[in-house]
Amino acid sequence: MLSRLLPTLSRPALSRGLYVARRKMSYSVEERGCPYSLDYRVFFKKDDQYISPFHDIPLFASADESVCNMVVEVPRWTNAKMEICVSEPLNPIKQDIKKGKLRFVSNCFPYHGYLWNYGAMPQTWEDPSHTDSDTQCKGDNDPLDVCEIGSRVAQRGEVRQVKVLGTLALIDEGETDWKILAIDVTDPLAQKLNDIPDIETHMPGFLEATVRWFKIYKMPTGKPPNQFAFGGQAKDKAFATRIVQETHTQWKAMMKQEQAPTGINRANTTVTGSSELISQEQASAEVAKTPPPGPAQPIDPDVGKWSYVSM
């Protein structure tokens, strides 16, 4: 069994220049299977008890809801498209698969892998039956995506405490796919970054690079450039905070539905009143169904190549 304790924060978080009390959590991950293989999974624990990163990790990490938790799926500069698997019990992280092959994002010159620590906000859900009033598109059936723009490269499976700065509205194959922009509350720039204009001031060119990356990253595979609502302009903190709250409400409603939505597994170990609450014995049995941990498999050298695209 390979298990590693991931850093969580125990000192007060800095938000809007003020210290706010945060809930102290101790998370770790247990890797199963071989990295860069079809059977690789990353399961989550809190205080050595199995949990779902989708359902059991609280969205909010502070009493005033100014700080959120974020689950890191893809560390900055890496290419393997890892994501919380919403359809499997306990929702482990796994590598995305397209046409039977493991998915790696292309290095679209001059970008290498992901530009940020990329992940998801727990206890949020973009409802595929809900048409967003701003984008006029339905949700993508996943948790909210988060781009954490701080300076430290995270670890896969790390649970970070972040403050929301704004959002982009990617339209992915006709579905709304919000990209929340956030920063780790302990980052050196966290005091200075509180809204979208602050990113432009202290990280000039970063928003432009982020929009371009999302537009072109699928083009090397033969797909057209991605589209954005609002002309690709980032919406501010207030707007993004509303999206976080709305998708949290959608998640809570989903957990109360008599039947789980298509493609969603609601198994959890802590959500009071949930019809799919499972015991630690049941959770351990689910993990035991997966292969034991093994060595990372070789990555195709082509993953490291540059791709040159133009729009």
N, C-alpha and C positions, 0 to 999 in steps of 0.2 A: 504494500500500500504506500503510495507516494502522496504525502500531505504536506502542505506548506502554509505557514502562518503569514498572512498578508498584513502590511502596515495599515493600522487604523489610528485615528487621531483621538487623543484623550485630553488634550488641552483645549481651552475655549477657542472657538473659531472667530476669525476676523471678518466681519460683514458690514459693509457700508461704514467702515472705520470704527465700528463698535464691537466689543466682545459680547457674544451671546452664548448662553449655555447650550451645549449639544449633548445628545444622548451618546453615551459611551457604548460601543459595540466591539466585539472581538470576532472577526471573520477569518476563516481559512478556506483553502480549497483542497480537493482531493482529485488528482488526475488519474484517469483510467484509459487504458489502451495506449497506443503509440501516437505521439504528436505527428501531425501531417499524414494521418491515415484516416480511413473512413470510420473507424471505431473509436476515435479519440473523443473523450468527454472530460469536462471539468465540472465536478460537483462542488456544492457550497456547504459550509458548516458555520454555525454560530455557536460559540462556546462548546465546540465538539459535537453539536447536534446537527443532523442534516436539515437543510432548508432549501427552499426554492428561491433563486435570486429574482425571479419574476414576481412572486407573490409574498414571500416572507420578509424580505428586507424592506423596512419602512421607506416610503418616498422621502419624508421629511426627517432631517437630522438635527433640527433645532425646534425648540418649543414655539418660536414665533414663525416657523415655516419659511424663514429666509435662507436656510441652508438645506440642500437636497443631497440625498445619496445618489451615487452614480456607480454602476457596475462596468468596469473596464473590460471590453471584449477584445479590442485590438490596440496594443500599445503603439505609440507614435513611431514612425519610420518602418513599420513592419507591413507585410503584404498579405499574410494569410487572413482570409475573410472569416473570422470567428464571430459567432453570435449566440445569444441565448436561444436555445431550441424550445420554442413555445409549445411544440406538439408532443414532447416527451415528458414522462413523469419526473418531477423535481427540476425540470427545465435547465439541464446542464448546458454549459457552453460547448459548442461543437463547430467544426469547420463547415462552412456552407458548401453545397454541392450543386454543380450545374452540369447537366447532361452526363451524370455519372462520374464526374471528375471533381476533385477538390478545387475550390476556388481561391485564386490569388489575384489581387488587384494589380493592374499593370503599373509600371513606373512611367507615367506620362511626363516627359521632359518639361520642366526641370524638377519635377516632384518625385520623391522616392517613397513608395508606400503611402501610408496615411500621414496627413499633416498635423494631426492632433492625437491625443489619446481618445479613442472612439469607443463608445459604449452605449448603455441604455439606462433609463431611469426606471427603477423598480416601481411596482404598483401603479403603472400607467399603461394605457392601452388605446391604440387608435382604432376605434370601432369601424369595421368595414361596412356596417349598415347605416352609418351616420355620414351625411353629406355636410362638409364643413361650410359654414356661411361665407367665409372669406375666399377659400380656394375653389368652391363648388365641386370638390372631389371627395370621395369617400376615403376612410382610413385604410391603412395597409395591414391591419390585423397583428401589429407588433407593438412592443413598448416604444416609448419615445426614444429617438436616437439623440446622443449627446456628443458634442465635440468639446473636449476639455482642452483649453488653449494655453495652459500653464507651461512652465519651463521644464518640469521633471518628467522623464519618460516613465510611464507606469508599468506595472506588471499585469499580465492577463489574469483576470479574476479579482483584481484589487477592487475594493469598495472605497471610493473616494467621496469626500464631502466637498460640495461645490456650490457656488452661487450662480444663479442664472443671470446672463447678460443680455440675451436677445435670442432671435431665432431666424432661420431661413426656411422657406416653404418650398421644398423640392416636390415636383410632380413626377412621380416614378410610375411609368406605364399606366397613367390615368388615376393613380392613387396619391392622396396627400401623404407626404413623408417628411414631417417636421424635423429639422436639424437644430436642436437647442445648442446655443453657444454658452459655455460656462467656464469658470475657472476654479481650480482648487483653492479653498479658502486659506491655505497656508502658503500659497505661492507668493514670491516677493512682489508681484504686481497686483495682488488681490485687493489691496487698499485703494489702488488707483483705478481699477477697472470696476465700474458699477453699471454701465450701460453701453450701448453700441457706440456712441461718439467717443467714449474713452478708449475703445479698441483702436479706432482710427488715429487717435492722438498718440497713444503709447506703442502701438504696433502697426505703424503705417504699412499699407500694402497687404496686410494679413487677411482682411475680409475679402478683398479682390481675389487673392490667391485661393481662398476657400471656395468662393463661388465658381471660379474657373475649374478647380479640381473636381467639384461635383458635376460640372457640365461635361467634362471630357473623359472621366475615368472609365467609362464603359465603351468608349469609341474604339479602342484597339481590338475589341471583340466583335466589331462590325455593327454596333448599335449607334443610333443617332445621338447627338448631344442631348443631355437631360434638360428639362425645362423647369423654370421656377415660376411660382406666383409672385406678384408684386414686382415683376421685372427684375428679379434677382436681388432686390434690395432687402437688407436685414431689417426685421422689425425689432422694436425696442424691448427693454426689460419688462415693462408693464404688459405689453402684448404677449410676450413669451411666458410670463407668469400665469396669464389667463389660460394659455394653451396647456401648461402643466396641470393646472387645477382641473380643466375640463377633461383631460385624458385620465386623470386620477379618478374623477367621478365616473367616467366610462368604465374604468377597471372595477370599481366597487360595484357598479350595476351588473357587470359581466359575472362577477363572483357570486351574485345572488340569483342569477338565472337558473331555471330548473335544469336546463340542458346546457352543456358547454358549447360555445360557438365552434364551428368547424375549424379544425386545425389547432385548437387550444387545449392544452392539458392543465387542469386547475389543481392538481395534487399539491398539497402544502402541509406544513407541520405546525403552523402557528395561527392561522387566520380563524379567529373565533366565529363560529356560526357557519363556517364553510361546509358545504355538503361533501367536499372531497378532501377533508382533513384526514391525514394518515398518521399512523404512529411511527416512532423511530424504528421499530422492528420492521414495519412495512417499507419505510424509506431505505433501510439497510438492505432489504431484500431486492429493491429496485437497483441499487448501486451494484450489488453482487451479480446481477445479470450481465453486467458489462465486463469486458476483458480486463485482466489485471494490467497495471502500468508496464510500459515497455519503452525501448529506446526510440528517439525521434527518427522518423523515416527520411530518406534522402529527398531533397527538394530539387525539382527540375531546374537546371542552370538557367533556362530561359526566363525564369521568374525574375532574375536580376537584370534583365536587359531593359534598355530604354525603349519607349514607344514614342513616336513623333506624330502628333495630330494637329490638324488645323480645322477651324470652323468656318 
